[in-house]
Every structure is written in C-alpha cells, then in structure tokens.
Amino acid sequence: MEARLFDTSQTGDGDVQLLHQLLAGNPLLLHSLALTSTENPLHVASIAGHVDFVKEIVRLKPDYVEEMNQDGFSPMHIASANGYLEIVMEMLRVDWRLCRLHGRDEWTPLHYATSRGRVDVVREMVLACPESVEEVTVQGETVIHLAVKCSQFKAIKFLVEPVAETNKVNILNMKDKHGYSVLHLATCKNQHQVGEGLVGNETIAGALEVNSVNNRGLTALDLVFPNETGDWEMEAILHGAGALRAGDIVNSGVQLFNSHSHSENHTAPETPQLQQEQQKTNWWEFFQFKKGRDCPRDARTALLVVASLVAMTTFQVGLNPPNGTWQDSSDVNNKGTGSSNEPVHLAGRSIMGSYSEVSFVVFVVLNSIGFYFSLYTMIILTTNFPLQLELQICIIAVYTTYGTAVVNIAPSYNSWLFITVFTSVLPFLVGLAAKWARHPVTIWLTKPLGKWIHRFFELIGL
C-alpha cells in the first residue's frame, strides 16, 4: 500500500480531506493497490474503527468490502470481530450477503461477532440476513455452536429467536465434526439456562433431537455426571424433555438420532423409578469399551493409570508382606532360649513365611504376576514413545529391585530358591501367557466367567 494512503487510513476521520488530495494527485491510486499490497485502506480503517473514512472508501471503491487480506480476513470480518456497528451497517448497505462471506477456516463475519459477544452486530446481521445463521466453519460449527462454546448468552438469545420464528429448528440439530449438537455442548459446559431455553421453548422443543448421539455414541444425557459434579439441575432439565442415555435407548426401542436420521416423534418422559431400573440393568454394557464410540487415546490413558496403580500397590505389598518381617533373630529350637511358640527366624525375614512357607510362596507368586503384568502393560502402551530405551531401563531396574526384595525376605533356602527362579523366568513367560489368553479357544472358555460375574452383581443389587 502506498505509504501516505496507509498513514491516512490509520489516522482516520480527520484525514478524509487528505485522502481526496492523494486521489487528486493520482486518480488511479485506489485501483492500483491490488498490484502492490495484500491489504486495502478499508482493512486498516476497519481495524482502527474510523467510520467516516470507511464510508468514503466504500463510496469510492465498494469492491474493497469483499477483499481478503493475507490472513484471510475481509474488512467485514474485522469490523464484526471488533464490534464496530456503524462500519458493519455501512458495509451491509453495499451487499447484505456479506454476512455469509467465508474467510479463514470458513468463518463468516457473524461467526466472529458471535464468538466475541458483539450483540448489536449479531442482531443487525441476523436481521439483514437470517440465512447467515446456517453457515458453518471448517469444523462444522454453526454460530450457535460458537455462542455456547464461548458462553455468549445474550448472543444465543438473538440467534435462537429467528430460528424459532422461521421454523428452522434443524439448525439446532446440526452437529460439528465431532458430532456435537448445541444441546451436547450446553450439557458439557453445564449451561443450564441454555438447556432450559432450548427444551422449554414450545416452538423448538417439538423438533429438537434430545437423543441425538455424537461420534462417540453418546447422547446429551450421557455427558451429565451428577454423582461427580453435583449437576442435578441439568439432568432434571434433560429428563423433563424425554432425554435418555444411549444404552437405555437401545434397550427401550426409542429411535436413536444421528446425523442422517430425524424424527418428529417426541418421546414421553419416563418415571424416575423406571430410569433407575434401566440404569441398573445396563450399567455393565454402558461402561464397557466400544470400538467406534470410545476414543482409543482415552482408553490408553485409563489403562496406563490403572497399570500404574497396580504396579505401585503390588510393589509396596511385595516389600511389606502380610504380618510384616521379624525385627530380631531367634534360634529357639537349637538353644532353647526365647519363646517356644516362635519358629526359628532371622531379622528381616517374613513372619508369615516362618509359620507357613507355602502360604508365603503362593503370596509372592500371585503378587509377582500382578506386578509384572502391570509393567508389561506399560511397555505395550508406551511402545514408540520418545525416550523408549530410558523407560525400559527404568522398568527393568524396578523389577530387579522388586525381585531382590522378595528373595531377601524368604524365610528358608527352599522358598528362596523357588522365588529366585520364578521371578527370573516370569518376564519371559508373560509374553507367552498374553498370547495364550487371547487364543480363540481360551476366550471361548473364559467368556462364561464374565456372564457369571455379571449375574452375581445383578443378584446383589449392583
């Protein structure tokens, strides 16, 4: 951009006369900028908020309102984001369809105004072009999605009202690329007033898909965890609208909405007693990992946490076995001193093993299996991670420390020898055991066990 024209655009309203002086010296100045700059004076003036200067540029060169700068923003995008209502109105006089002008990441001026809570600008653009509410970003987000995400409650009101008046409720059922509808987002962010405003509006509620599922197969109600967050209010709002959890819908036969299905039938609310019974029946299946619904990354994180807890617990128990260790040595059977009820023992050896060597060996074997399988799980879940060699050295060192500890508290030579051999060969047996456990025949034999456990929990009321 010519330096003097750039300075004039920044200076603003008082230099409109200077603009005309520049144009008098070079009548083609505004037309030649496209050859020398990625920005036009309207971009700069829109950033600065100089209304009179913008009006003059728009009058002289109206095509500038649609031009994008190098960052993918038009003057309309800039003015909307900054909340310059007069500038926005001036540009809308050129073309009301500028509300739907797509810029960077497919954002429109209305997207920017909404995300930043420029309520006056939002109201003006919606009145000028109600269709602009239907535009979506590259992430599949509507302006209402953004309003909920950014907690712009006043903007939500001005966006939902024209949707209800024009009977375009399908906009509220639209989903972003993660399958989240507006109701999903309102639930995630615990926005009670948004949820109540949607399901409590008679015009909207009849066509609102309260049982729509996201890409993980979860309904809005699935995203409420009242026992953890105390958010009973949002759960009550959704229940009142007939919302169900995904597991309940499958078993009750209610239609499950997705991005390709729609039904105008509204499910009648169920009684709390019936809902509780359904939750008791389906909790087992609900919390199981389901491919295509649950994120593998989340599952890996959860497994790492569980494996770490198991490793920590078994390591501590291995170093501190039941009943503890002897604090002194005694050779009562050889010298006849001390209590005759106590077996021969040495300080630091297991008390349980001194009384029952078999029990001690069984304890060490089972604890070692749990400990090393947890380490093996960590190795599998961290494969190809950075610093893989260092992590494996840590795991080997921890297991060696564990093996040394349990061997040294063994009460006799026989148990010492068995535990030494077992802990030495266990790392080599784990891989074979894991393959055997995944063999089809093994799975077929152990599958009934899961069903028996399920029935047991049902019988005891869990």
Secondary structure, 3 states (H helix, E strand, C coil): CCHHHHHHHHHCHHHHHHHHHHHHHCCCHHHHHHHCCCCCHHHHHHHHCCHHHHHHHHHHCHHHHHCCCCCCCCHHHHHHHHCCHHHHHHHHHHCHHHHHCCCHHHCCHHHHHHHCCCHHHHHHHHHHCHHHHHCCCCCCCCHHHHHHHCCCHHHHHHHHHHHHHCCCCHHHHCCCCCCCCHHHHHHHCCCHHHHHHHHCCHHHHCCCCCCECCCCCCCCHHHCCHHHHCCHHHHHHHHHCCCCCHHHHHHHCCCCECCCCCCCCCCCCCCHHHHHHHHHHHHHHHCCCCECCECHHHHHHHHHHHHHHHHHHHHHHHHCCCCCECCCCECHHHHCCCCCCCCCECCCCEHHHHHCHHHHHHHHHHHHHHHHHHHHHHHHHCCCCCCHHHHHHHHHHHHHHHHHHHHHCCCCHHHHHHHHHHHHHHHHHHHHHHHHHCCHHHHHHHHHHHHHHHHHHHHCCC
